[in-house]
Amino acid sequence: MQRTIRQAYLDMIKSQLAPLLRAHGFARSSGTFRRFDAEGDATLLDVQGSTGSGRHASLFYVNVGVSTSRWLLFREAQYADPRMRTHATATTAQWWARLRVPQQLVGGPDLGSGDCWSISAVEDAEACGTALCEVVKRDFLPAATAWVAQYHALEHAVLSGAEDDITRLASNPPATSPQGIDLLRRITDDGHFYAQWLRHGTLP
């Protein structure tokens, strides 16, 4: 039976992306890869298929994010659902982003553009996997480390009432690629929902 583009895409995840992430401590559940460290902090990667996919191309996005153990407990309390912690996803994380397609190599296959990855021929799947794994190693894993450290420092500052440190940290986020959404960038605002929970254990 002829190998389809979709099967090539699924095989790429299984044979290239999954082994790389397993080597860095991630476990897979469906399209989400999760790594929980000794403190309960989560590093997350979701492979999200696009509705624009069809017979002639598999389009997908790669969402990544980090959540500290405190953030996961907060989300669990917020929704009264332990799955918010045990089944955390990138798009509900403290910081999340999408991995962008690297600039196309001259003479190489079209891997998509912006943050939408594309496999348009079975024989291009391996090149797509190679490029994706390189972006994960070069950009995502270092960014995850930097953001976890940022959030630990910020949470400590909130809990200890170190207002100057809160302002400094919130206004000087890590300079990382990829650029993403920092849900705590406005934690210096009065009554910030997460700061309120950290300090008083109450939900807004």
C-alpha positions as CSV (number, residue, x, y, z in Angstrom):
1,M,0.0,0.0,0.0
2,Q,1.3,3.4,-0.9
3,R,2.5,5.5,2.0
4,T,0.3,8.6,2.4
5,I,1.5,12.1,3.4
6,R,-0.4,11.9,6.6
7,Q,1.3,8.6,7.5
8,A,4.7,10.1,6.7
9,Y,3.8,13.0,9.1
10,L,2.8,10.6,11.9
11,D,5.9,8.5,11.3
12,M,8.1,11.6,11.5
13,I,6.7,12.4,15.0
14,K,7.1,8.8,16.1
15,S,10.6,8.1,14.6
16,Q,12.3,11.6,14.9
17,L,10.6,14.0,17.3
18,A,9.5,11.4,20.0
19,P,13.0,9.8,20.5
20,L,14.6,13.3,20.8
21,L,12.1,14.4,23.5
22,R,12.2,11.0,25.3
23,A,16.0,11.5,25.5
24,H,15.3,14.8,27.3
25,G,12.9,13.3,29.8
26,F,9.5,13.8,28.1
27,A,6.7,11.3,28.1
28,R,4.0,11.3,25.3
29,S,0.3,11.2,25.7
30,S,-1.5,11.5,22.2
31,G,-0.2,14.7,20.7
32,T,1.3,16.1,23.9
33,F,4.8,15.6,25.2
34,R,5.2,16.4,28.9
35,R,8.3,16.6,31.2
36,F,7.8,17.0,35.0
37,D,10.9,17.8,36.9
38,A,11.6,16.9,40.6
39,E,9.8,20.1,41.8
40,G,6.8,19.3,39.6
41,D,7.5,22.0,37.0
42,A,6.2,21.1,33.5
43,T,7.8,21.6,30.2
44,L,5.3,21.0,27.4
45,L,5.1,20.4,23.6
46,D,1.9,19.9,21.7
47,V,1.8,18.9,18.0
48,Q,-1.4,20.4,16.7
49,G,-2.7,19.3,13.3
50,S,-4.2,22.0,11.1
51,T,-7.7,21.8,9.6
52,G,-6.1,22.9,6.3
53,S,-4.5,19.5,5.9
54,G,-5.6,17.2,3.1
55,R,-4.5,14.6,0.7
56,H,-1.7,16.7,-0.7
57,A,-0.2,18.2,2.5
58,S,-0.1,17.7,6.2
59,L,0.0,21.1,8.0
60,F,0.6,21.4,11.7
61,Y,1.7,23.7,14.5
62,V,4.1,23.0,17.4
63,N,3.0,24.6,20.6
64,V,5.5,24.8,23.5
65,G,5.3,26.1,27.0
66,V,6.3,25.9,30.6
67,S,4.4,25.9,33.9
68,T,5.8,25.8,37.5
69,S,4.3,23.4,40.0
70,R,2.6,26.4,41.7
71,W,1.0,27.5,38.5
72,L,-0.3,23.9,37.9
73,L,-1.8,23.8,41.4
74,F,-3.4,27.2,40.8
75,R,-5.0,26.0,37.5
76,E,-6.2,22.9,39.3
77,A,-7.9,25.0,42.0
78,Q,-9.2,27.5,39.4
79,Y,-11.1,24.8,37.5
80,A,-11.6,22.3,40.3
81,D,-10.0,19.7,37.9
82,P,-6.8,17.8,38.7
83,R,-6.4,17.2,35.0
84,M,-5.3,20.8,34.6
85,R,-2.1,19.7,36.5
86,T,-1.7,16.1,35.4
87,H,-2.7,16.7,31.8
88,A,-1.2,20.2,31.4
89,T,-0.9,21.5,27.8
90,A,1.3,24.2,26.3
91,T,-1.5,26.7,25.6
92,T,-2.6,26.8,29.3
93,A,0.9,27.3,30.5
94,Q,2.5,30.3,32.1
95,W,4.5,31.0,29.0
96,W,3.7,29.4,25.6
97,A,4.8,29.9,22.1
98,R,4.8,28.3,18.6
99,L,7.9,27.0,17.0
100,R,8.6,28.7,13.7
101,V,9.7,27.1,10.5
102,P,13.4,27.8,9.8
103,Q,14.3,29.7,6.6
104,Q,14.1,27.3,3.7
105,L,17.5,26.0,2.5
106,V,18.3,26.6,-1.1
107,G,17.1,23.6,-3.1
108,G,15.5,22.1,0.0
109,P,11.8,21.1,0.4
110,D,9.1,23.6,1.3
111,L,8.6,23.0,5.1
112,G,5.9,25.7,5.5
113,S,6.2,29.3,6.7
114,G,5.8,31.3,9.9
115,D,4.5,29.0,12.6
116,C,2.7,26.6,10.2
117,W,4.8,23.5,9.3
118,S,4.0,21.6,6.1
119,I,4.8,18.2,4.6
120,S,3.7,18.2,1.0
121,A,5.4,15.1,-0.2
122,V,6.2,11.7,1.5
123,E,9.9,12.1,0.8
124,D,10.0,15.5,2.5
125,A,8.9,14.2,5.9
126,E,12.4,13.2,7.1
127,A,13.8,16.7,6.2
128,C,10.9,18.3,8.1
129,G,11.6,16.1,11.2
130,T,15.3,17.0,11.0
131,A,14.5,20.7,10.9
132,L,11.9,20.5,13.7
133,C,14.3,18.6,16.0
134,E,16.9,21.2,15.4
135,V,14.5,24.0,16.4
136,V,13.5,22.1,19.5
137,K,17.1,21.6,20.6
138,R,18.4,25.1,19.6
139,D,15.4,27.2,20.6
140,F,12.8,25.5,22.7
141,L,14.8,23.6,25.3
142,P,17.0,26.5,26.3
143,A,14.0,28.8,26.3
144,A,12.1,26.4,28.6
145,T,15.0,26.4,31.1
146,A,15.2,30.2,31.1
147,W,11.4,30.7,31.6
148,V,11.2,28.2,34.4
149,A,14.0,30.1,36.2
150,Q,12.2,33.4,35.6
151,Y,8.9,32.2,37.0
152,H,10.5,30.6,40.1
153,A,12.2,33.9,40.8
154,L,9.0,35.9,40.2
155,E,7.0,33.6,42.4
156,H,9.6,33.9,45.2
157,A,9.5,37.7,44.9
158,V,5.7,37.7,45.2
159,L,5.7,35.4,48.2
160,S,8.4,37.3,50.0
161,G,6.8,40.7,49.2
162,A,9.9,42.0,47.4
163,E,8.2,44.6,45.3
164,D,11.3,45.9,43.6
165,D,12.2,42.4,42.5
166,I,8.7,41.8,41.2
167,T,8.9,44.9,39.1
168,R,12.4,44.2,37.8
169,L,11.6,40.6,36.9
170,A,8.3,41.4,35.3
171,S,9.8,44.1,33.1
172,N,12.9,42.1,32.1
173,P,11.7,38.7,30.7
174,P,14.2,36.3,29.2
175,A,15.3,37.1,25.7
176,T,14.6,33.8,24.0
177,S,13.6,32.4,20.7
178,P,10.8,31.6,20.2
179,Q,9.0,34.7,21.4
180,G,5.7,33.8,23.1
181,I,2.9,34.8,25.4
182,D,3.9,35.6,29.0
183,L,0.8,35.3,31.2
184,L,2.5,36.9,34.1
185,R,3.9,40.0,32.4
186,R,1.4,42.2,34.3
187,I,1.8,40.6,37.7
188,T,2.8,44.0,39.1
189,D,-0.9,45.2,38.6
190,D,-2.9,45.5,41.8
191,G,-5.0,42.4,42.4
192,H,-3.3,40.3,39.8
193,F,-5.2,37.0,39.8
194,Y,-2.2,34.7,40.3
195,A,-0.4,37.0,42.8
196,Q,-3.6,37.1,44.8
197,W,-3.7,33.3,44.9
198,L,0.0,33.0,45.7
199,R,-0.3,35.4,48.6
200,H,-3.6,34.5,50.1
201,G,-4.7,31.2,48.5
202,T,-7.9,32.9,47.2
203,L,-9.2,32.8,43.7
204,P,-10.4,36.0,42.0
